[in-house]
């Protein structure tokens, strides 16, 4: 599968069917996220992932052909998390009546994703110098952007589509620029950066509406 294709089996050479195989894939993905978070894309190697996951290199190759396939699977995992966040915690009525509460739910949800899944910030921000990696990052941001567009359209039906998308584009740029402060390695700064991001996104939205 191409590194830029996405499905529930993105990146996988074969889908794990047994509980033991699913657990191994989960360990491999968790290890890859940890390596990405700590060293970035350049430090991400099959050998490094195997060491972090405490599995033989051959075990990884049973499920993934390349490190980019592992990143594709990680991106899909993160996308599933973003979809769950958007479905379970983001609501058009809240957006219309209390934008600050909506922004708080969005930012807190993304911060929790980063705490649960190392490497989320690295993939979402697309801060690595690799075109295929950037394509995966763009995919992940698009998943969230499309859901936000639906919510904004429902919350503000009189807002022209072009203006709505312009607002979301600026939101996306701001979030991408600031989200590095949510990195798990900066625990002392995470809360402060989360508060700042909420203020900026809320203030901009209120000014536009």
Secondary structure as UniProt FT lines:
FT   TURN            3..4
FT   TURN            8..11
FT   HELIX           19..39
FT   HELIX           41..43
FT   HELIX           46..53
FT   HELIX           57..63
FT   HELIX           67..89
FT   HELIX           92..97
FT   HELIX           99..116
FT   TURN            118..119
FT   HELIX           120..125
FT   HELIX           131..155
FT   TURN            157..158
FT   HELIX           161..178
FT   HELIX           179..182
FT   HELIX           184..186
FT   HELIX           187..208
//
